[in-house]
């Protein structure tokens, strides 16, 4: 299992409710814990690259390529060079949108919709999907009131309406040709 350094102890804590049990819990007979690889990993037709992003603990986004198509997932992250590396020319980016667009947000934690939209637009992304809405970024709603709209449209060329069922916003970038495999030069690391 590719995971951050603290993964073995965090997973063991799921099995051990008390400190005495935790001392005896060893998952190495079930899992081999490995640091995320620096080089891409091939899994069938998929080339998977882990890219460090900016969060409170060691965190990686994933860039998955197959047959000239690219899907990228930011994971939890604040604005970082890793996002540009993940998203460069991607067909689809699944990005978190946990923060409201307001000054003074802590760094190295999460993105606002505006930041996610700007990063996707800058990277020449084909479609932007938004997820990881937090209670403070979505209005309390009933079936009569839709979720609060994303702030991504302020920096993204297409509409980003959140869906009611799963709170994932969808947007297309009309400036990018559908199916284009060309990618702009990656900025950052």
C-alpha positions in Angstrom: 0.0 0.0 0.0 1.4 3.4 -1.0 0.7 5.7 1.9 2.1 8.5 4.0 4.6 7.6 6.8 1.9 7.7 9.6 -0.5 5.3 7.7 0.4 2.1 9.6 -0.3 3.7 13.0 -3.5 5.4 11.8 -4.9 2.2 10.3 -3.9 0.1 13.3 -5.8 2.6 15.5 -9.0 1.6 13.6 -8.6 -2.0 14.9 -7.4 -1.1 18.5 -9.7 0.8 20.7 -7.3 0.9 23.6 -3.6 1.7 24.0 -2.8 -1.8 25.2 -4.5 -3.3 22.1 -2.7 -0.8 19.8 0.7 -1.9 21.2 -0.1 -5.4 19.9 -1.7 -4.5 16.6 0.6 -5.1 13.6 -0.8 -4.9 10.1 2.4 -5.9 8.4 1.1 -9.4 7.9 -1.7 -7.9 5.8 -0.2 -4.8 4.2 3.2 -3.8 2.9 3.4 0.0 3.5 5.5 1.9 0.9 6.2 5.6 0.5 4.5 7.0 -2.7 6.9 6.5 -5.6 8.8 9.3 -7.2 8.5 7.7 -10.6 5.2 6.7 -12.3 3.8 3.3 -11.6 2.2 1.2 -14.4 -1.0 -0.6 -13.5 -2.4 -2.3 -16.6 -3.0 0.4 -19.1 -2.7 3.1 -16.5 0.4 5.2 -15.7 -0.1 6.6 -12.2 2.1 9.4 -10.8 1.9 10.6 -7.2 2.6 14.3 -7.0 3.2 16.0 -3.6 0.7 18.8 -2.8 0.4 21.2 0.1 -1.6 20.0 3.2 -1.1 19.7 6.9 0.4 16.2 6.6 2.3 14.5 3.8 -0.3 14.4 0.9 -0.2 13.5 -2.7 -2.4 14.1 -5.7 -2.7 11.6 -8.5 -2.2 12.0 -12.2 -3.5 8.9 -14.1 -2.8 8.6 -17.8 -4.0 6.0 -20.3 -4.5 6.0 -24.1 -3.7 9.7 -24.4 -6.2 10.7 -21.8 -5.4 12.2 -18.4 -7.4 12.3 -15.1 -6.0 14.2 -12.2 -7.1 14.2 -8.5 -5.8 17.0 -6.3 -6.6 15.3 -2.9 -6.6 17.7 0.0 -4.3 20.7 -0.8 -3.9 24.4 -0.6 -2.5 26.3 -3.6 0.7 24.7 -4.7 3.1 24.0 -7.6 1.9 20.3 -7.4 -1.5 21.2 -8.8 0.0 22.7 -12.0 2.1 19.5 -12.4 -1.0 17.3 -11.8 -3.4 19.2 -14.0 -1.2 20.2 -17.0 -3.4 19.5 -20.0 -5.6 17.0 -18.2 -8.9 16.0 -19.7 -10.5 15.9 -16.3 -9.5 17.2 -12.9 -11.3 16.3 -9.7 -10.4 19.0 -7.3 -11.4 19.7 -3.7 -13.2 22.9 -2.9 -13.3 23.1 0.9 -12.7 26.8 1.6 -14.9 29.8 0.9 -13.2 32.4 -1.3 -12.2 34.9 1.4 -8.9 36.4 2.6 -7.1 35.0 5.6 -7.7 31.3 5.0 -4.9 29.2 6.5 -2.3 28.2 4.0 -1.4 24.6 3.2 -4.8 23.1 3.8 -7.5 23.5 1.2 -8.7 25.3 -2.0 -11.6 27.6 -2.6 -13.7 27.1 -5.7 -12.1 30.2 -7.2 -8.6 28.8 -6.6 -9.5 25.5 -8.0 -11.0 27.2 -11.1 -8.0 29.4 -11.6 -5.6 26.4 -11.3 -7.6 24.4 -13.8 -7.9 27.3 -16.3 -4.2 28.0 -16.0 -3.4 24.3 -16.6 -5.5 24.0 -19.8 -7.9 21.5 -18.2 -10.8 20.1 -20.3 -13.3 19.5 -17.4 -13.3 20.5 -13.8 -15.2 18.4 -11.2 -15.4 19.9 -7.7 -15.8 17.9 -4.6 -15.0 17.9 -0.8 -17.5 20.6 0.0 -17.4 21.3 3.7 -20.4 22.3 5.8 -19.2 25.9 5.8 -19.1 26.1 2.0 -22.5 24.6 1.3 -25.7 26.2 2.6 -27.8 24.1 4.9 -30.4 23.0 2.4 -33.6 21.0 2.1 -35.1 19.5 -1.1 -36.4 23.0 -1.8 -33.1 24.9 -1.6 -30.1 23.9 -3.7 -26.5 23.9 -2.4 -24.6 27.2 -2.4 -23.1 27.8 -5.8 -19.3 27.3 -6.2 -17.0 30.3 -6.6 -15.1 28.5 -9.4 -17.0 30.3 -12.2 -15.2 33.5 -11.2 -12.0 32.1 -12.5 -13.2 29.3 -14.9 -14.7 29.7 -18.3 -17.7 27.4 -17.9 -20.6 27.1 -15.5 -20.1 25.0 -12.4 -23.5 24.0 -11.0 -23.2 21.7 -8.0 -25.5 18.7 -8.2 -27.9 18.1 -5.3 -27.2 14.4 -4.9 -23.5 14.3 -4.5 -22.4 18.0 -4.4 -20.0 17.6 -7.3 -19.8 20.5 -9.6 -19.2 20.0 -13.3 -17.7 22.4 -15.8 -16.4 22.2 -19.3 -13.7 24.5 -20.7 -15.0 25.5 -24.1 -11.6 26.9 -25.0 -10.0 23.5 -25.0 -10.7 21.0 -27.8 -12.4 17.9 -26.6 -10.1 14.8 -26.6 -7.0 16.9 -27.1 -4.0 15.1 -25.7 -1.7 18.1 -26.0 -0.5 19.5 -22.7 1.0 22.9 -22.0 4.4 22.9 -20.4 4.1 22.2 -16.7 5.0 25.0 -14.4 6.5 24.5 -10.9 8.2 21.3 -9.8 
